[in-house]
Amino acid sequence: MEMDIRDHWDRLSAATRQWLTDNPGCLILPRTMTERICQETGRSADCDQHGQATLSRGDLDLIRAKGNQIPDTDSEYRFFDATQP
């Protein structure tokens, strides 16, 4: 893929980022995902004859790292002191 997803991660929609993190072992992006990423980032990609693009090692590492991040759950969990003042 001509573009580097690392440089454009914040420009991707939440749905695209979710698809990528849900499919961290995907070495070749399907045509529909390649088109979506190109539309969202405004960049073109080096595609094969089927419209698919290969992810770089850096892209794969980023996607796996993002998928392994603990979601921000500060609003769901609250810790209270066990003692009363």
MORA-V314948 format. One record per residue. RES is the residue in three letters. SS is DSSP state (H for helix, E for strand, - for the rest). PHI is phi in whole degrees, -180 to 180 (* if undefined). Layout:
# MORA-V314948
RES_SS_PHI, RES_SS_PHI
This chain:
# MORA-V314948
MET_-_*, GLU_-_-63, MET_-_-83, ASP_-_-108, ILE_H_-59, ARG_H_-56, ASP_H_-78, HIS_H_-124, TRP_H_-55, ASP_H_-71, ARG_H_-87, LEU_-_-79, SER_-_-69, ALA_H_-60, ALA_H_-65, THR_H_-68, ARG_H_-61, GLN_H_-64, TRP_H_-61, LEU_H_-63, THR_H_-73, ASP_H_-75, ASN_-_-127, PRO_-_-68, GLY_-_-93, CYS_-_-75, LEU_-_-85, ILE_E_-123, LEU_E_-74, PRO_-_-62, ARG_H_-54, THR_H_-64, MET_H_-72, THR_H_-60, GLU_H_-63, ARG_H_-63, ILE_H_-64, CYS_H_-62, GLN_H_-65, GLU_H_-71, THR_H_-99, GLY_-_75, ARG_-_-110, SER_-_-102, ALA_-_-131, ASP_-_-78, CYS_-_-113, ASP_-_-84, GLN_-_-66, HIS_-_-98, GLY_-_83, GLN_-_-94, ALA_E_-124, THR_E_-91, LEU_-_-86, SER_-_-79, ARG_H_-61, GLY_H_-64, ASP_H_-62, LEU_H_-62, ASP_H_-62, LEU_H_-63, ILE_H_-61, ARG_H_-66, ALA_H_-64, LYS_H_-65, GLY_H_-70, ASN_H_-92, GLN_-_-70, ILE_-_-77, PRO_-_-63, ASP_-_-73, THR_-_-120, ASP_-_-56, SER_-_-77, GLU_-_-88, TYR_-_-116, ARG_-_-130, PHE_-_-105, PHE_-_-120, ASP_-_-66, ALA_-_-79, THR_-_-105, GLN_-_-92, PRO_-_-69
